[in-house]
Amino acid sequence: MKKFMEEFKAFISRGNVMDMAVGVIIGGAFTAIVNSLVEDIINPILGVFGGVDFSNVKIPLRGDAAIGIGSFINAIINFLIMAFVIFSIVKALNKAAEAAKKNKEEEPAAPTTKMCPYCKSEIALEATRCPHCTSELK
C-alpha cells in the first residue's frame, strides 16, 4: 500500500497532471460563459428570426410530463460554439508556432569558418595563417 501511495504521489505531482487540472477548471468556467452566450444572446436572436425560443420547446407526453427538446437543442448549440472556439484557438496557436519555427529556420547561422584559398582546408574566420599549409591569408 505504501508503494502504491508513493506512485500516486509521483503521478499527481507531475506537471502535466496539474496542467490538466487547471484546464478542467478553466473549461468549467468557460462552459458557464458559453451557456450564458447561448441562452441570453443567441437564443433570443434566433427567436426573433424563427419565432421560436428553444428553451421552451417541449414534446408533451401524458399529463404534465414532457421531453425538453429545447434544452437538448441548447446543449447542441453550446457544444458547437465551444468546439468552434477551441478549434479557432488551437488553429491560431498552431499557426503562431509554425511561424516561429519558420522564422528560426530562415535565419541562417553566421559562418564561423572559411576556406583556405591555397589548400582548400577549412579554417577559422579570424585566422591570418592557414594551420594546414602555413600560407599567409589576407
MORAGI-V99718 format. One record per pair of residues at least 4 apart in sequence whose C-alpha atoms are under 7 Angstrom apart, sorted by the first residue. I is the first residue (numbers start at 1). J is the second residue. If there is no record, write none. Layout:
BEGIN
I;J, I;J
END
This chain:
BEGIN
1;5, 2;6, 3;7, 4;8, 5;9, 6;10, 7;11, 8;12, 9;13, 10;14, 12;17, 14;18, 15;19, 16;20, 17;21, 18;22, 19;23, 20;24, 21;25, 22;26, 23;27, 24;28, 25;29, 26;30, 27;31, 28;32, 29;33, 30;34, 31;35, 32;36, 33;37, 34;38, 34;78, 34;82, 35;39, 35;78, 36;40, 37;41, 37;42, 38;42, 38;43, 38;78, 39;43, 40;44, 41;45, 42;46, 43;47, 43;53, 43;54, 44;48, 44;53, 45;49, 46;50, 47;51, 47;52, 47;53, 53;57, 54;70, 54;71, 54;73, 54;74, 55;70, 55;71, 55;74, 56;70, 57;68, 57;69, 57;70, 58;66, 58;67, 58;68, 58;69, 58;70, 59;66, 59;67, 59;68, 59;69, 60;65, 60;66, 60;67, 61;65, 61;66, 68;72, 69;73, 70;74, 71;75, 72;76, 73;77, 74;78, 75;79, 76;80, 77;81, 78;82, 79;83, 80;84, 81;85, 82;86, 83;87, 84;88, 85;89, 86;90, 87;91, 88;92, 89;93, 90;94, 91;95, 92;96, 93;97, 94;98, 95;99, 96;100, 97;101, 98;102, 99;103, 100;104, 101;105, 102;106, 103;107, 112;124, 112;125, 113;122, 113;123, 113;124, 113;125, 114;122, 114;123, 114;124, 114;125, 115;120, 115;121, 115;122, 115;123, 116;120, 116;121, 116;122, 116;123, 116;130, 119;133, 123;127, 123;130, 128;136, 128;137, 128;138, 129;134, 129;135, 129;136, 129;137, 130;134, 130;135, 130;136
END
